[in-house]
Amino acid sequence: MSKNKNVSARIKNKEQKENCFERNIPMLNIMFYIGKGFMLRRQLFFLLKVFYEINEHKANDMMADLTSHGLVIRKQATDTKTCIYVMTKFPLAQYCECSTRDSNSIKLNNRKIWNNIYRTEFIMKQVLPMMEQKDISFELENLLKFLDDYTISIFTTENQMAVYQLYQNLYAKFPIKDKDALENGFPIVTSPFCDDLYKITADVYNFQTNFLGYQNDNDFSYYIDIKNKLEKDKKLCDSPKDEKIYYYNLFNMVSTGFFFIGPPNSNEEIIIGTFDKCNNLTLRKVYENIICIFLMLERYLGFYPHITLQVYISDYQNKLSLEAKEKERGFDYNTQELKSVNKRDAFFQNYKIPRQYWDYISVDYIYYPLRERYNL
C-alpha cells in the first residue's frame, strides 16, 4: 500500500473489521469522543498516552491496523502535507449503534477542521491542567464529566437539542434570576431565562415531531405560545442591533463560536472563550458578541457579571493587530476629527452600556502556535 492511499473497508469482511475495532478501542474512543470522529496524529497520540498510557510505538501500530482495515482514512488537513485521520462509517456505526448504511460519513471543511484542532489543543493545554489541579484522574469518562460538571461548553454545537442541554446545564449550575421562585412554582411577572428555555424547548419539539416523526403525547402548547410571542415581539425591534440587545440567546452565542469556561465564581466572574477558526477574527465580532453575551447574562442572572473573554489565536500578527486596534481612536467622518474614545470603548458606547460597566468585560488574546507546532 502506498503511503497516501486509503484502504476501503469493503475489502475486509465484517468479522475482520469488528476484531480490528475491538483491539483498537482506545484510539477510536479518543477520536470519537474528543475529536468527534477525526483528529491530527500528534494530538491523537498525545491524548492516547494521557488517557491510556499507550506509547508512540504502540500507537503507530494501532493506526496502521485501523488504516489497513479501512476503519480510519487520511485526509489533507490544510494546504500543507499534514494529514488528519478520519473515522469511516463502520466504526461510527458501532458507536452510534446503527447499521453502516444508516451511519453518516464525516464531512470536513476548513472551518470544521480548525475548530477541531483548536478544541483539542484547548483540552490539552487548558482542561487537563484544570483536572490535575482538582486531583481528577485522567480517564476519558472523567474528562467528559468534568466538562459537563464545570459548564465548559466547547462541545455544544448549533443545533436545538445541544443548546437545550446547555440551557439545562446553566439552570443547574448558574445563579439564575428568580430561580427559587421558579422551583417553588411561585408566579412571577417574567423570566427571560425561562422564556428562552421554553423557546428552545418548542424548537426541539417541532424538529422532533415535524422532521424526525417522533410521537410525543405531552402538551407543548405553552412552550409554543412563548416561542411565538418572542418571535412576534422581536419583529417590533427598530433595528437588527436592538434585536441583538434584547433577544440574543444561547443559540446565538453558540452559533457565533463562543463558549463557557465554567460557571460564575464567588466574585460573580465568568470566563468565556472563542477560537479564531478561520483566521479572520475582527474587533467588531469580538466586542459586539461579548457585549450581547454580557447583556444576555444580565437578563438571565439579574446582575451584570464580570466577564473575561479568552480569544485563542494561531496567527501571532493577528493577535498583535487586535490588541493594537483596541487602543486606536476611530475617525468621526461627520466632525472630521478623531473620536473621544478608543475603538474598544466605542463598542460599549454604541450599545449604550453605562460607562461604569465598561470595565466589567476584559479580553485576553491567547496565542496558540498551531501552524508551527503541527505544520499546518
C-alpha positions as CSV (number, residue, x, y, z in Angstrom):
1,M,0.0,0.0,0.0
2,S,1.4,3.4,-0.9
3,K,1.9,5.9,1.8
4,N,-1.0,8.2,0.9
5,K,-3.5,5.7,-0.5
6,N,-6.5,4.9,1.7
7,V,-7.9,1.4,2.0
8,S,-11.7,0.8,1.6
9,A,-13.3,-1.1,4.5
10,R,-15.2,-3.1,1.8
11,I,-12.1,-5.3,1.2
12,K,-12.4,-6.7,4.7
13,N,-15.3,-8.9,5.9
14,K,-17.4,-7.9,8.9
15,E,-15.6,-10.2,11.4
16,Q,-12.2,-8.8,10.4
17,K,-13.5,-5.2,10.9
18,E,-15.1,-6.0,14.2
19,N,-11.9,-7.6,15.5
20,C,-9.9,-4.6,14.4
21,F,-12.4,-2.3,16.1
22,E,-12.2,-4.2,19.4
23,R,-8.4,-4.3,19.6
24,N,-8.1,-0.5,18.8
25,I,-10.9,0.9,21.0
26,P,-8.6,3.3,23.0
27,M,-7.6,5.1,19.8
28,L,-11.1,5.1,18.4
29,N,-12.5,6.4,21.8
30,I,-10.2,9.4,21.6
31,M,-11.2,10.1,18.0
32,F,-14.9,9.7,18.6
33,Y,-15.5,11.3,22.0
34,I,-12.9,14.1,21.8
35,G,-12.3,14.6,18.1
36,K,-15.9,13.9,17.1
37,G,-14.5,11.4,14.5
38,F,-11.3,13.0,13.3
39,M,-8.0,14.3,14.7
40,L,-4.5,15.3,14.0
41,R,-2.0,12.5,14.5
42,R,0.2,14.3,17.1
43,Q,-2.8,15.4,19.1
44,L,-4.3,12.0,19.0
45,F,-1.1,10.3,20.1
46,F,-0.6,12.8,23.0
47,L,-4.1,12.1,24.3
48,L,-3.7,8.4,23.8
49,K,-0.7,8.5,26.1
50,V,-2.5,10.7,28.7
51,F,-5.7,8.6,28.9
52,Y,-4.5,5.1,28.1
53,E,-0.7,5.2,28.8
54,I,-0.1,4.0,25.2
55,N,3.4,4.9,23.9
56,E,4.1,6.2,20.3
57,H,5.3,2.8,19.0
58,K,2.1,1.1,20.1
59,A,0.0,4.0,18.8
60,N,1.7,3.7,15.4
61,D,0.8,0.0,15.3
62,M,-2.8,0.7,16.2
63,M,-3.1,3.4,13.5
64,A,-1.5,1.1,10.9
65,D,-4.0,-1.6,11.8
66,L,-7.0,0.8,11.6
67,T,-5.9,2.2,8.2
68,S,-5.2,-1.2,6.7
69,H,-8.7,-2.3,7.6
70,G,-10.3,0.9,6.2
71,L,-11.7,1.9,9.6
72,V,-9.6,5.1,9.5
73,I,-8.6,7.1,6.5
74,R,-6.2,10.0,5.9
75,K,-7.2,13.4,4.5
76,Q,-5.2,16.5,4.0
77,A,-5.7,18.9,6.9
78,T,-4.8,22.2,5.2
79,D,-2.7,23.1,2.2
80,T,0.4,21.5,3.8
81,K,1.3,17.8,3.7
82,T,0.0,17.4,7.3
83,C,-2.8,14.8,7.4
84,I,-5.8,14.4,9.6
85,Y,-7.1,11.0,10.5
86,V,-10.9,10.4,9.9
87,M,-13.1,7.5,11.1
88,T,-15.1,5.8,8.4
89,K,-18.7,4.7,8.5
90,F,-18.1,1.3,10.1
91,P,-16.6,2.4,13.4
92,L,-19.0,5.4,13.6
93,A,-21.9,2.9,13.2
94,Q,-20.5,0.9,16.2
95,Y,-20.6,4.0,18.4
96,C,-24.0,5.1,17.1
97,E,-25.4,1.6,17.4
98,C,-26.8,1.6,13.9
99,S,-26.1,-0.1,10.6
100,T,-23.3,1.1,8.4
101,R,-25.9,2.1,5.8
102,D,-27.6,4.4,8.3
103,S,-24.3,5.9,9.6
104,N,-23.3,9.3,8.2
105,S,-19.8,9.8,6.9
106,I,-17.8,12.7,8.3
107,K,-17.9,15.8,6.0
108,L,-14.9,18.1,6.5
109,N,-14.4,21.8,5.7
110,N,-11.7,24.3,6.7
111,R,-13.8,25.8,9.5
112,K,-14.6,22.4,10.9
113,I,-11.0,21.2,10.8
114,W,-9.6,24.3,12.5
115,N,-12.3,24.2,15.2
116,N,-11.4,20.6,15.9
117,I,-7.7,21.4,16.2
118,Y,-8.3,24.4,18.5
119,R,-10.7,22.5,20.6
120,T,-8.3,19.5,21.0
121,E,-5.5,21.9,21.9
122,F,-7.7,23.7,24.4
123,I,-8.3,20.3,26.1
124,M,-4.6,19.6,26.1
125,K,-3.4,23.0,27.3
126,Q,-6.3,24.2,29.5
127,V,-8.6,21.4,30.6
128,L,-6.1,18.8,31.5
129,P,-4.2,21.1,33.9
130,M,-7.6,22.1,35.4
131,M,-8.4,18.5,36.1
132,E,-4.9,17.9,37.5
133,Q,-5.4,20.9,39.9
134,K,-8.6,19.3,41.2
135,D,-6.9,15.9,41.5
136,I,-9.2,14.3,39.0
137,S,-7.6,11.2,37.4
138,F,-7.0,11.2,33.6
139,E,-9.7,8.9,32.4
140,L,-11.8,9.7,29.3
141,E,-15.1,9.4,31.2
142,N,-13.8,11.8,33.9
143,L,-12.9,14.3,31.2
144,L,-16.4,14.3,29.7
145,K,-18.0,14.5,33.1
146,F,-15.6,17.3,34.1
147,L,-16.6,19.4,31.1
148,D,-20.3,18.9,31.9
149,D,-19.9,19.5,35.7
150,Y,-17.9,22.7,35.2
151,T,-20.0,24.0,32.2
152,I,-17.1,24.1,29.8
153,S,-19.3,24.1,26.7
154,I,-16.7,23.5,23.9
155,F,-18.7,20.6,22.5
156,T,-22.0,22.4,22.3
157,T,-23.0,22.6,18.6
158,E,-25.5,24.9,16.9
159,N,-28.5,22.5,17.0
160,Q,-31.6,22.7,19.1
161,M,-31.0,19.7,21.3
162,A,-27.4,20.7,22.1
163,V,-28.5,24.3,23.1
164,Y,-31.4,22.9,25.0
165,Q,-29.0,20.8,27.1
166,L,-26.8,23.9,27.6
167,Y,-29.8,25.8,29.0
168,Q,-30.4,22.9,31.4
169,N,-26.8,23.0,32.4
170,L,-26.9,26.7,33.1
171,Y,-30.1,26.3,35.1
172,A,-28.4,23.7,37.3
173,K,-25.0,25.5,37.7
174,F,-25.7,29.3,37.4
175,P,-27.5,31.6,39.8
176,I,-30.4,32.1,37.5
177,K,-32.7,35.1,38.5
178,D,-35.8,34.1,40.4
179,K,-34.6,30.5,40.5
180,D,-36.1,29.9,43.9
181,A,-39.5,31.2,42.9
182,L,-39.4,29.1,39.7
183,E,-38.5,25.9,41.6
184,N,-41.3,26.6,44.1
185,G,-43.9,27.4,41.5
186,F,-44.4,31.0,42.6
187,P,-45.9,33.2,39.9
188,I,-43.6,35.8,38.6
189,V,-44.1,38.6,36.1
190,T,-41.4,37.4,33.7
191,S,-38.3,35.3,33.5
192,P,-36.1,36.0,30.4
193,F,-34.1,32.8,31.0
194,C,-37.2,30.6,31.1
195,D,-38.7,32.3,28.1
196,D,-35.6,31.4,26.1
197,L,-35.6,27.9,27.6
198,Y,-39.2,27.4,26.6
199,K,-38.5,28.7,23.1
200,I,-35.7,26.2,22.5
201,T,-37.9,23.5,24.0
202,A,-40.5,24.4,21.4
203,D,-37.9,24.3,18.7
204,V,-36.7,20.8,19.8
205,Y,-40.4,19.6,19.9
206,N,-41.1,21.0,16.4
207,F,-37.9,19.4,15.0
208,Q,-38.5,16.0,16.6
209,T,-42.2,15.8,15.5
210,N,-42.1,17.5,12.1
211,F,-38.7,16.3,10.8
212,L,-37.9,13.1,12.8
213,G,-41.5,11.9,13.0
214,Y,-41.4,11.3,16.8
215,Q,-44.6,10.8,18.7
216,N,-45.0,12.9,21.9
217,D,-48.1,12.8,24.0
218,N,-47.0,15.7,26.2
219,D,-48.7,19.1,25.8
220,F,-46.2,21.6,24.4
221,S,-48.7,24.3,23.5
222,Y,-47.5,26.6,26.3
223,Y,-43.9,26.4,25.1
224,I,-45.0,27.1,21.5
225,D,-47.1,30.1,22.6
226,I,-44.0,31.6,24.4
227,K,-41.9,30.9,21.2
228,N,-44.5,32.7,19.0
229,K,-44.7,35.6,21.4
230,L,-40.9,36.1,21.5
231,E,-40.7,36.0,17.7
232,K,-43.6,38.4,17.4
233,D,-42.0,40.8,19.9
234,K,-38.6,40.5,18.2
235,K,-40.1,41.8,14.9
236,L,-41.1,45.0,16.7
237,C,-37.5,46.0,17.2
238,D,-36.3,49.1,15.3
239,S,-33.1,47.6,14.1
240,P,-31.0,44.4,14.0
241,K,-28.9,45.9,16.8
242,D,-31.9,46.2,19.0
243,E,-32.8,42.6,18.3
244,K,-29.3,41.5,19.5
245,I,-29.5,43.7,22.6
246,Y,-32.9,42.4,23.8
247,Y,-33.1,38.9,22.2
248,Y,-29.6,37.5,22.0
249,N,-29.6,34.0,23.4
250,L,-27.5,30.9,23.9
251,F,-28.2,29.7,20.4
252,N,-26.8,32.9,19.0
253,M,-23.8,32.6,21.4
254,V,-23.0,29.1,20.2
255,S,-23.6,29.8,16.5
256,T,-21.1,32.6,16.6
257,G,-18.4,30.4,18.2
258,F,-18.4,31.5,21.8
259,F,-18.5,29.0,24.8
260,F,-18.4,29.0,28.6
261,I,-15.3,28.0,30.5
262,G,-17.1,27.5,33.8
263,P,-19.9,29.0,35.9
264,P,-19.6,32.3,37.8
265,N,-17.1,32.2,40.7
266,S,-17.7,33.7,44.1
267,N,-16.9,37.2,42.7
268,E,-19.5,36.9,40.0
269,E,-16.8,36.4,37.4
270,I,-17.4,34.3,34.3
271,I,-14.9,33.2,31.7
272,I,-16.0,32.9,28.0
273,G,-13.9,31.5,25.2
274,T,-13.7,31.7,21.4
275,F,-11.4,30.3,18.7
276,D,-10.2,32.3,15.7
277,K,-11.1,29.3,13.4
278,C,-10.8,31.0,10.0
279,N,-8.0,33.4,10.9
280,N,-10.3,36.3,10.2
281,L,-11.5,37.5,13.6
282,T,-12.3,41.2,13.8
283,L,-12.6,43.5,16.7
284,R,-16.2,44.0,15.8
285,K,-17.1,40.3,16.1
286,V,-15.2,40.1,19.4
287,Y,-16.9,43.1,21.1
288,E,-20.3,43.1,19.6
289,N,-20.8,39.4,20.6
290,I,-19.3,39.6,24.1
291,I,-21.4,42.7,24.8
292,C,-24.5,40.9,23.7
293,I,-23.5,37.9,25.9
294,F,-23.0,40.4,28.8
295,L,-26.5,41.8,28.3
296,M,-28.0,38.3,27.9
297,L,-26.4,37.1,31.2
298,E,-27.7,40.2,33.0
299,R,-31.2,39.3,31.8
300,Y,-30.7,35.7,33.0
301,L,-28.9,36.3,36.3
302,G,-30.3,39.6,37.4
303,F,-26.9,41.3,37.7
304,Y,-24.1,42.4,35.5
305,P,-21.3,39.8,35.7
306,H,-17.6,40.4,35.3
307,I,-16.6,38.6,32.1
308,T,-13.1,37.6,30.9
309,L,-13.2,36.7,27.2
310,Q,-10.3,34.4,26.2
311,V,-9.7,34.6,22.4
312,Y,-7.5,31.8,21.1
313,I,-5.5,32.8,18.0
314,S,-3.0,30.9,15.9
315,D,-1.7,33.9,13.9
316,Y,0.6,35.9,16.1
317,Q,0.4,39.0,13.9
318,N,-3.3,39.0,14.1
319,K,-3.1,38.8,17.9
320,L,-0.8,41.9,17.9
321,S,-3.1,43.7,15.4
322,L,-6.2,43.1,17.5
323,E,-4.5,44.2,20.7
324,A,-3.3,47.4,19.0
325,K,-6.7,48.2,17.4
326,E,-8.4,48.2,20.8
327,K,-6.3,51.2,21.8
328,E,-6.7,53.1,18.5
329,R,-9.1,56.0,18.3
330,G,-11.6,55.8,15.4
331,F,-12.3,58.7,13.0
332,D,-15.6,60.5,13.0
333,Y,-16.4,61.4,9.4
334,N,-19.2,63.8,10.5
335,T,-16.9,66.0,12.6
336,Q,-13.7,65.1,10.6
337,E,-12.0,64.5,14.0
338,L,-10.7,61.6,16.0
339,K,-13.3,60.1,18.3
340,S,-13.1,60.8,22.0
341,V,-12.9,57.1,22.9
342,N,-10.8,54.3,21.6
343,K,-12.2,51.6,19.4
344,R,-12.7,49.2,22.3
345,D,-14.8,51.7,24.3
346,A,-16.7,52.8,21.2
347,F,-18.4,49.4,21.1
348,F,-19.7,49.9,24.6
349,Q,-20.8,53.5,23.7
350,N,-22.6,52.3,20.6
351,Y,-24.5,49.6,22.6
352,K,-25.4,52.3,25.2
353,I,-23.7,50.3,28.0
354,P,-23.4,52.6,31.1
355,R,-19.8,53.7,31.5
356,Q,-19.5,52.2,35.0
357,Y,-19.8,48.7,33.4
358,W,-17.2,49.1,30.6
359,D,-14.5,47.5,32.7
360,Y,-16.7,44.6,33.6
361,I,-15.5,43.0,30.3
362,S,-11.9,42.2,29.7
363,V,-10.4,40.4,26.6
364,D,-7.3,38.3,26.7
365,Y,-5.7,37.3,23.3
366,I,-4.0,33.9,23.8
367,Y,-1.6,32.7,21.2
368,Y,-1.7,29.0,20.1
369,P,1.2,28.3,17.7
370,L,-0.8,25.6,15.9
371,R,0.6,26.3,12.4
372,E,4.2,26.0,13.6
373,R,3.6,23.1,16.0
374,Y,1.7,20.9,13.6
375,N,3.0,22.2,10.2
376,L,-0.5,23.5,9.2
